[in-house]
Amino acid sequence: MGISDIQPLIWEMLVRSISNNRIANAYLFQGPQGCGKEWAAIEFARSLNCLQKEKSSCYSCESCVKFSTLQHPDLSITVPLPSIKNHSKESNVIDSLTKDDYELLINSINKKSKDPFFKIKIPKSQRILINSIRDIKKKIYLKSDSNYIKVFIIFDAHLLSIGGGESANALLKILEEPPNNSIFILSTDYGHKLLPTIISRCQSLNFSKIQLENAEKLLINMGVKKSSAYEIASFSDGNMHFANRLIGYSVDSLIGKSEKFVYQITKLSNNNWKSFIDDFSMLAYRKPDDFYLNFYLIQIWFYYAYRIRNGVSLDSSAMGVFEKKIKEFNSCYPNANFSEINIEIEKVIISLSQNLNINLMLVNFLISIQTLLKGKELREVV
């Protein structure tokens, strides 16, 4: 399967822009997590530079082959990186990374080239560094002997705005007047967190979540047995980043983990809350991937609780067990404010990447959940 299969409308729009020679200077790819935005950015960059000048990539010319390893000289991928001490403006930010971070970044890019849904995450990376934007400035103005289009892709672009937003402001100056034969593609799950001045200079494309049948096919292509692929696709609601994490788990075990998590945060007792805070504080620092997995599981629980309360049934037999448990949960909390609960879960997920006080975030999260389960607004809390 290709990106044209999972995001056909957006891909057709991008291909038409190449055919009509109406390519924007900057694009904002935004939409739910795991919907293929980053994949689309890479494939669009490949198509722009395909030597065969087909409607889409030929995958066989010299340029396309270089894109297959993400090593094309006119492709630049920028990701959040850890803060760098004693960085010289003359040196590239990549060269200033520690040996471990450098190797992890290189290995992550290699994995990304093979798995478009692999998420590049370097520990303690809280923002897009201004030094990374300075590196883009250096590269974008370098003369090139080729006729390639320089493509600058920024993953997790909302992290440009962290802190004082100096990275976003530095990028804004380039977006206003980019050199010829260069384009930017900003990809983010949280487009609303970008500065309005950044958004206004980009052509925004809103991606939809992947349909379950396509998520199932993608999982089967990754080697997941057909008997498990649909269950994982259903449980993850088509979020391929999340689905990747669920490979190897049975749906029964995922339901059990979700149920345990729900019990911890809904049953008001000192032991439950202390255990929850202790467990997840430790996970945050020692096993952040497990931390994220658990919060994604609880996010899925409340998402399906909202759907079931609104009369939507879950389709598969294994998910029927999940549906029964959630109906029981909904009967206990008929007025729960699921939209606000989801926002509170997002705050905790994001807080880990922003290096905030995780203990304090978890305490606030537990207090907020108790209020929202009763259907009250957080502002009503005195």
Summary of the structure (lengths in Angstrom):
residues: 382
radius of gyration: 22.0
end to end distance: 52.8
largest distance: 67.6
contacts: 1168
relative contact order: 0.10
helix: 58%
strand: 8%
